[in-house]
Every structure is written in C-alpha cells, then in structure tokens.
C-alpha cells in the first residue's frame, strides 16, 4: 500500500486544499492529511475542529477515488510524521513562485534527514491557485464573501466563529 502525507494547518480547509487532496489521491492508496499543531500560528479553529472539517469534506472524496483519506494531527518534524504514518511521499501544494522557494528549502532539509521520502509538488486548478487560508480568514473578518473559496459547511463554521451569523 502506497501512503502519502499532505501536511498543513488547514485553518480552515479550502477548496484549494481539497483540489490538491483530489489530485494526490490518484497517486497513492492511502493519503494522510497531516494537521499541524502549530501553536505559533494561533489557529482560528481548534485542532479537533480542523480534523472534523477534514473528515467531513474528504468522506465523499474518499468514496469517489477509492483512496483512504485520513487526518492525522502532528507536532513533530514533518519527516518524523512521515515515518509515523508510513508515508514514502510528501505532497505539497504550490500556488506561486514564492511557495516554490520555501518548499525547495524544505525538500532539501527533509532529504538531508531521510532521502528515502520523496516530495511531490502539485498545483491546484487555476481557479483555486490564489486561495490561502490566511487570506480567507482576513476576507471573512472584514465582511467579505468567502463562499467561493471554501466548502459550504466550512463557510458556515467560519462565519459563526467570527460572529457574522
């Protein structure tokens, strides 16, 4: 069984994330969504809420693709998380050249730690490439409509969390 790991904070999960998950699911038999417990970023949603959103949004996708898609919280090094879940592939999404520069450095460090784990870069569909969770939260805070960037249930959770409902 080929296992891949797609890490991120997913605060909240966006349509861009879901597009990358869909694309990655054809490359592996099991896709672990590594939900980072990054206390420094001060997430809007708790770890439990982010995991629940991922489970809800990926259930149908898992059925459609036949790929097991499971969230896995982690707070250690990404390469150690890959070892923990048995992943030989790390999936990373790219939006722009600036993403590539950062990701290039990360690949180099991860390969220095364990060169048996490969990193695969995927680009979201053009309509989703500019979506970033940070921007989605900012737009929602400022009363903008983010319905075209996140799934409906996530949009509702976001509006409720920000006191917009």
Secondary structure, DSSP 4 states (H G I P E B T S, - for coil): --EEEEEE--TT--HHHHHHHHHHHTT-SEEEEEEE--GGG--SS-HHHHHHHHHHHHHHHHHHH--EEEEEEE-S-HHHHHHHHT-SEEEEEE-SHHHHHHHHHHHHHHHHH-TTSEEEEEE--GGGTT--HHHHHHHHHTT---TTTS-HHHHHHHHHHTT--
